[in-house]
Amino acid sequence: MTDFGRPRGAAYGRPFARPGLVTDCAHTRCWEAEPLAVPKRPLGTRSSPTDKGTLVAQLRPEPARMVRNYQSQNIPAERWGNVRTFTEDAVAVIAPACGYLAERLMVAVAPFVDWVVHVMGMPLVPNVFHPVWIRRYISRDDLGLKDRTLRDYRSLLLRISEALLPDEDAVSFGPLNGQSATAPYSDRELRLLEAWARGQATSFRRRNAGAILALGAGGGLLPWEMQHLRRRDISVDRHGVVVHVRSATPRDVPVLVRWEPLLRDSIINLGADAWVVGGQNRATTFNVVTPFINRTDFGSEPKPVPNRMRTTWLSTHLAALTDGGVLFDAAGLSKAEHLLTLLKHIPTLDTAEHRQRILAEIRGRA
């Protein structure tokens, strides 16, 4: 059986490094006790005349309902009727091992399948999800999607490709925005972001905005990691503040001194089991960080982007000559190239000597 929790190959975009049920996972409605096996029969067909349905019938009731109730607003009814069961089967295959809600998967997969089949003329076979088709679809100029959304869709589609076509060779994908790394915030921008966090209209918003900024710019955490933190995962003592990340890459991350006061203020009076980001009884969802940011009050501050915060945190450590191996572990990175791409933002370190030193330090710890 294919290990649906561990995608393989550098061509498959952002990894879904969650091989099983995760404690406090916000996506348990889409997780199954066991991943679904790719059927020998064609996708979108029943295994017997008495089946209740296709692969979707094997999902839990809630994600199965989400998949079946999806209605495309942009695909003509006749075309959608032609690809519907095939699309539902493809989504059902990866839904158990994916951190996105089943409805979100349908939003990404349905227009892609419609395009490959009805525009490009492919039959309804697994090769619809060949990486070459995915690359051509994502590179279209008429999708009207933001770079971040395109990256997410590409990862989701490649996740299905990996499950249905495990023997296909990897296909290279260039950066969607032509940049190898997101530029870090300047010191002035960071001061404005702190004003954004501390200047929210309510104490609830100030606490959440402060936590997101301190965890991102001060600890390099990703949104997925932020939203699964509880107060008990943050240690505060006379030596500083340490965040105990319990995601797919568990690690301890010391928070930069600059951001310690903001994080302390954000978690004050929180109980040990309280979420660090979100309300005490928040409704779990596939992402609580970005929707919260979009609802906050904005003035002249730059847009708070968690990925830029993480890049800023990494760049700060590189500029301070933090040991490459230590930084590699604290960041939960898997490839040395992730650090090397940031050196262009650190002019004093952008030399072959520094690149070789960082690589040597990381390899020495492998």
C-alpha positions in Angstrom: 0.0 0.0 0.0 1.2 3.5 -0.8 2.4 5.5 2.2 0.0 8.4 1.7 1.5 10.4 4.6 5.0 10.7 3.1 5.3 12.2 -0.4 8.5 11.4 -2.3 10.6 13.4 -4.7 11.8 17.0 -4.8 9.3 17.8 -7.6 6.3 17.4 -5.3 6.2 20.9 -3.9 5.6 21.5 -0.2 5.7 18.2 1.7 2.7 16.9 3.6 4.9 15.7 6.5 2.1 14.3 8.6 2.2 10.5 8.4 -0.6 9.7 10.8 -3.1 11.2 13.2 -1.7 14.3 14.9 -2.5 15.3 18.5 -4.8 18.4 18.5 -5.0 18.2 14.7 -7.6 20.6 13.3 -8.4 18.3 10.4 -9.6 15.2 12.1 -12.8 15.3 10.1 -10.7 14.3 7.0 -8.4 11.8 8.7 -9.3 8.1 8.6 -7.9 5.3 10.8 -6.2 3.9 7.7 -5.4 5.6 4.3 -7.4 4.6 1.3 -5.8 2.1 -1.1 -5.7 3.1 -4.7 -8.3 0.8 -6.4 -7.5 -1.6 -9.2 -10.7 -0.5 -10.9 -11.0 2.8 -12.7 -11.5 5.9 -10.6 -15.1 7.0 -10.5 -16.6 3.5 -10.9 -18.2 1.2 -8.4 -16.6 -2.1 -7.3 -19.9 -3.9 -7.4 -23.5 -3.1 -8.4 -24.6 -3.0 -4.7 -22.0 -0.4 -3.7 -23.3 2.8 -2.0 -20.9 4.7 -4.2 -17.3 5.1 -5.2 -14.3 5.6 -3.0 -16.1 8.5 -1.3 -18.2 5.9 0.5 -15.1 4.8 2.5 -14.6 8.2 4.0 -16.1 9.3 7.3 -19.6 10.8 7.0 -18.5 14.5 7.3 -15.8 14.6 4.7 -17.9 12.3 2.5 -20.8 14.8 2.7 -18.4 17.7 1.9 -17.2 15.9 -1.2 -20.6 14.9 -2.5 -22.3 18.2 -1.8 -19.6 20.2 -3.7 -21.1 22.2 -6.5 -18.9 24.0 -9.0 -19.9 27.5 -9.8 -17.7 27.8 -12.9 -18.0 24.5 -14.6 -21.0 23.9 -16.9 -23.4 21.3 -15.5 -22.9 18.8 -18.4 -19.1 18.9 -18.1 -19.2 18.7 -14.3 -21.5 15.6 -14.6 -19.0 14.0 -16.8 -16.0 14.4 -14.4 -17.7 14.5 -11.1 -17.3 10.9 -9.8 -13.8 10.7 -11.2 -12.9 13.9 -9.3 -14.6 12.7 -6.1 -12.6 9.5 -6.2 -9.3 11.3 -6.7 -10.0 13.6 -3.7 -11.1 10.6 -1.6 -7.8 8.9 -2.2 -5.7 11.7 -0.5 -8.3 13.1 1.9 -7.3 10.8 4.8 -3.7 11.9 4.7 -4.1 15.6 3.9 -4.3 18.6 6.2 -6.9 20.3 4.1 -10.7 19.9 4.5 -12.3 17.8 1.8 -14.3 20.7 0.5 -11.1 22.7 0.0 -9.6 19.8 -2.0 -12.6 19.8 -4.3 -12.2 23.5 -4.9 -8.7 22.9 -6.1 -9.1 19.6 -8.0 -12.4 20.1 -9.8 -11.4 22.9 -12.2 -8.1 21.1 -13.0 -9.8 17.9 -14.0 -12.3 19.8 -16.1 -9.5 21.7 -17.9 -7.5 18.5 -18.6 -10.5 16.5 -19.8 -12.7 19.0 -21.6 -10.1 21.6 -22.8 -7.0 19.4 -23.4 -9.0 16.3 -24.5 -7.6 13.7 -22.0 -9.7 10.7 -21.2 -10.7 10.0 -17.6 -7.7 8.0 -16.6 -5.2 8.5 -13.7 -2.8 10.1 -16.2 -5.0 13.2 -15.9 -2.8 13.9 -12.8 0.5 13.5 -14.6 2.9 16.2 -13.3 3.3 17.6 -16.8 -0.4 18.5 -16.9 -0.2 20.0 -13.5 2.8 22.1 -14.5 0.9 23.4 -17.6 -2.2 24.1 -15.6 -0.5 26.0 -12.8 1.5 28.1 -15.2 -1.6 29.4 -17.0 -2.0 33.2 -17.1 -5.8 33.2 -16.8 -6.3 31.4 -13.5 -6.4 34.7 -11.6 -5.0 33.1 -8.4 -2.4 34.5 -6.0 1.0 32.9 -5.9 0.4 31.4 -2.4 -2.9 29.8 -3.7 -1.1 28.4 -6.8 1.5 26.8 -4.6 -1.2 25.2 -2.4 -3.1 23.9 -5.5 0.1 22.6 -7.0 1.0 20.7 -3.9 -2.5 19.2 -3.6 -2.5 18.1 -7.2 0.9 16.7 -7.0 -0.1 14.8 -3.9 -2.8 13.1 -5.9 -0.3 12.5 -8.7 2.1 10.8 -6.4 -0.6 8.5 -5.0 -2.1 7.5 -8.4 1.1 7.5 -10.5 3.9 6.5 -8.1 6.2 5.3 -10.8 6.3 8.5 -12.9 9.5 10.4 -13.1 9.8 13.7 -11.2 9.2 16.9 -13.2 10.9 20.1 -12.3 8.9 23.1 -11.2 10.2 26.7 -11.3 9.3 29.3 -8.6 5.8 30.7 -9.4 6.8 34.3 -8.7 10.3 34.2 -10.2 11.9 34.5 -6.7 13.9 31.9 -4.9 13.0 33.3 -1.5 10.6 35.7 0.1 12.4 38.9 1.1 12.7 39.4 4.9 11.2 42.5 6.6 13.4 45.5 7.1 13.9 46.8 10.7 11.5 49.7 10.0 8.8 47.2 8.8 9.3 45.2 11.9 8.7 48.2 14.0 5.5 49.0 12.1 4.4 45.4 12.5 4.9 45.6 16.2 2.7 48.7 16.2 0.1 46.7 14.2 0.1 44.0 16.9 0.0 46.3 19.9 -2.5 48.7 18.3 -5.4 46.4 17.7 -8.7 47.6 19.0 -9.4 44.7 21.4 -7.3 42.8 23.9 -8.2 39.5 22.1 -6.8 40.9 18.8 -3.8 42.3 20.5 -3.0 39.0 22.1 -3.4 37.0 18.9 -1.6 39.5 16.7 1.3 39.7 19.2 1.6 35.9 19.4 1.6 35.5 15.6 4.3 38.2 15.2 6.5 37.0 18.0 6.2 33.3 17.0 6.9 34.1 13.3 9.6 36.8 13.5 10.9 35.7 16.8 10.8 31.9 16.4 10.3 31.2 12.7 7.2 29.1 13.2 4.9 28.3 10.4 1.1 29.0 10.6 0.3 25.3 11.0 2.7 25.2 14.0 1.4 28.4 15.5 -2.2 27.3 15.5 -1.4 24.0 17.3 0.5 25.6 20.2 -1.0 25.6 23.7 0.3 27.7 26.5 2.0 24.7 28.1 4.2 24.5 25.0 6.0 27.7 25.8 8.6 27.9 28.6 9.5 31.2 30.2 12.3 31.5 32.7 15.2 33.8 33.5 17.1 32.5 30.5 14.5 33.5 28.0 11.5 32.0 26.2 11.5 28.6 24.4 8.8 27.3 22.2 8.3 23.5 22.2 7.0 22.7 18.7 5.1 19.4 18.6 4.3 19.2 14.9 5.7 16.8 12.3 9.2 18.2 13.0 9.3 18.4 16.9 11.9 20.8 18.2 12.7 23.4 20.7 13.0 27.0 19.4 14.5 29.8 21.5 12.7 33.1 20.8 14.8 36.1 19.8 15.3 38.5 22.7 13.7 41.3 20.7 10.3 39.5 20.6 10.3 38.0 24.1 8.3 40.8 25.7 5.6 40.7 23.0 5.2 36.9 23.4 5.1 37.2 27.2 2.4 39.8 27.0 0.4 37.6 24.5 0.3 34.5 26.7 -0.1 36.2 30.1 -3.1 34.8 32.1 -3.6 31.9 29.6 -4.3 28.5 31.2 -1.9 25.7 30.4 -4.3 24.1 27.9 -5.4 27.3 26.2 -4.6 27.8 22.5 -1.9 30.5 22.0 -3.6 31.6 18.8 -7.4 31.8 18.7 -10.1 31.9 21.4 -10.4 29.4 24.2 -13.2 27.6 22.5 -12.2 28.3 18.9 -13.7 26.2 16.1 -11.0 24.2 14.6 -10.4 24.8 10.9 -7.7 24.2 8.3 -6.2 27.6 9.0 -6.9 30.1 11.8 -3.8 32.3 11.3 -4.4 33.9 7.9 -8.1 34.5 8.4 -7.3 36.2 11.7 -4.7 38.5 10.1 -7.1 39.4 7.3 -9.7 40.5 9.9 -7.3 42.7 11.9 -7.1 46.5 11.7 -4.6 47.9 9.2 -3.1 51.3 9.0 0.1 52.1 7.2 1.8 48.9 8.4 3.1 46.3 5.9 1.0 43.2 5.4 1.8 40.6 8.1 2.8 37.5 6.2 3.9 34.5 8.4 6.3 33.2 5.6 8.1 36.6 5.5 8.3 36.5 9.3 10.0 33.1 9.2 12.4 34.4 6.5 13.2 37.4 8.7 13.9 35.1 11.6 16.2 32.9 9.5 18.0 35.9 8.0 18.5 37.4 11.4 20.3 34.3 12.6 22.4 34.1 9.5 23.5 37.7 9.8 24.4 37.0 13.5 26.6 34.0 12.4 24.5 31.5 14.3 25.9 28.0 13.9 24.4 26.6 10.7 23.7 23.2 12.2 21.9 24.6 15.2 19.8 26.9 13.0 19.0 24.0 10.7 17.6 22.0 13.6 15.8 24.9 15.2 14.1 25.8 12.0 13.0 22.2 11.3 14.6 22.3 7.8 15.2 19.3 5.6 17.6 20.7 3.0 20.6 22.9 3.3 19.5 24.8 0.2 16.7 26.4 2.3 19.4 28.3 4.1 21.6 29.0 1.1 18.7 30.8 -0.8 18.5 33.3 2.0 22.2 34.4 1.8 21.4 36.9 -1.0 19.5 38.9 1.6 22.6 39.1 3.8 25.2 41.1 1.7 28.0 40.6 4.2 27.5 36.8 4.1 26.9 36.3 0.4 30.2 34.7 -0.4 31.3 31.2 -1.4 33.3 30.9 1.8 30.2 31.4 3.9 28.1 29.0 1.8 30.7 26.3 2.1 30.9 26.9 5.9 27.2 26.5 6.4 27.1 23.4 4.2 30.0 21.9 6.1 28.3 22.5 9.5 25.0 21.0 8.4 26.7 18.0 6.8 28.8 17.5 9.9 25.6 17.1 12.0 23.9 14.7 9.6 
